[in-house]
Amino acid sequence: MKPSFIPVSMPDLSELETRYASEAVASTWISSTGAFLDRFEEEFAVASDCRFALGTTSGTTALHLALAALGLGQGDEVIVPSMTYIATANAVRYCGAEPIFVDIDPATWCLDPSQIEAAITPKTKGIIPVHLLGHPADMDPIMKLAVTHGLWVVEDAAEATFASYKGRMCGSLGTVGTFSFFGNKILTSGEGGAVTCNDEALRHRMALLRGQGMDPQKRYHFPIVGYNYRLTNVAAAILCAQMERRDGIIARRQAIVRMYAEELADVPGIAIRQDAPWAESAPWMFSCLIDPTTFGCRRDDLAAALKEREIDSRPMFIPIHRLPPYRQSAKKRHAVLPVTDRLGALGIMLPTYPQLTDADVLRICSSIRDIGRSHLNRRIAAQVHRITPTPSVAQPRKAA
Ligand SMILES: Cc1ncc(COP(=O)(O)O)c(C=O)c1O
């Protein structure tokens, strides 16, 4: 019998999400005002240890909203990692500014603070550390540099909801925090996002820009050009249910990540990122590096072999400085990012979501082990074949 298909991610939705979403629909408050929206924004601010949270339509619009509110514009530069989802860099471009790519730390896979200063120019306005795959960036040195150079910091916490750095919540450490509630994230409403901050004036500006720029005191008066980036009350209803269930969701994800780490620890050629001592990571997508020489095959061959066994996976993000919209400008600036390139070439994301059973994780891990071993065995057999002289075979005599 064919084994059941294991997708790479799946939203964890229960009867509670259905109930709250139905309540929002029944109330007729399905657009961007309503009790669930107020409740979600309040609860998310408290849980993120921030004074303010505003719901947005996505993590991408959360980033754009933050950058627009901070006044980012034409000709400005922002320091970002190249190892992230494309939205981080795109949001900078939406403002007419240029992302300046800095390499990542091989230990955390996040922006390397020791390389930031060299990338700062008079055009630099801010830094966007990304808490990649749920692991916090090393925020203290980043904030110190920002203060020294008068820069703002937007934390891209899309993949790191409820992660913490030295006991402080990710998203509460910089000038603004941004989050995603896409279907594969720790909390989800299908599409959705949020910005968090502690500054009242900044909250006001983000709220204004989020709602087309309409003056809150004067209906249909638009003093500035804004956007429609408002989260709906239906999406907020789903998020309220997710907030109630978040401890269970996170605990199960953590158990899965731990199990992967234990099961794969001794597989030759697999490297797993360890949490920094100051980090409490969000258990997003479990990821590891595949060294083809010692593992037996390349990351993409492993993914293809897993697919044959009905197991889905994702390659690590393609470094943004290698992608068409950014390649030329990165080349002009001589961007050399060896750690980013290595992660992009060797990294793989494995299925991580609460519904995954222990047996599923064991099946994934034993498949990975088998695939590596069989490639290694094939390679050894080919080497043996190459070095062993073929015995000469006596030709049978032709019959007279
Ligand atoms: C690091 C990072 N930033 C931003 C985003 C954008 O979020 P969304 O897909 O909700 O627009 C994502 C989404 O995957 C992400 O991983």
The ligand as a MOL file (V3000), in Angstrom:
LIG
                    3D

  0  0  0     0  0            999 V3000
M  V30 BEGIN CTAB
M  V30 COUNTS 16 16 0 0 0
M  V30 BEGIN ATOM
M  V30 1 C 10.8310 36.2940 6.7250 0
M  V30 2 C 9.5260 36.6150 6.0630 0
M  V30 3 N 9.1850 37.9030 5.8800 0
M  V30 4 C 8.0110 38.2450 5.3260 0
M  V30 5 C 7.1100 37.3040 4.9100 0
M  V30 6 C 5.8510 37.7420 4.2310 0
M  V30 7 O 4.6990 37.3200 4.8700 0
M  V30 8 P 3.3490 37.0970 4.0340 0
M  V30 9 O 3.5090 35.8600 3.2350 0
M  V30 10 O 2.3060 36.9840 5.0960 0
M  V30 11 O 3.1540 38.2930 3.1700 0
M  V30 12 C 7.4050 35.9630 5.0900 0
M  V30 13 C 6.4290 34.9280 4.6580 0
M  V30 14 O 6.6360 33.8060 4.4540 0
M  V30 15 C 8.6390 35.5880 5.6620 0
M  V30 16 O 8.9800 34.3090 5.8390 0
M  V30 END ATOM
M  V30 BEGIN BOND
M  V30 1 1 1 2
M  V30 2 1 2 3
M  V30 3 2 2 15
M  V30 4 2 3 4
M  V30 5 1 4 5
M  V30 6 1 5 6
M  V30 7 2 5 12
M  V30 8 1 6 7
M  V30 9 1 7 8
M  V30 10 2 8 9
M  V30 11 1 8 10
M  V30 12 1 8 11
M  V30 13 1 12 13
M  V30 14 1 12 15
M  V30 15 2 13 14
M  V30 16 1 15 16
M  V30 END BOND
M  V30 END CTAB
M  END
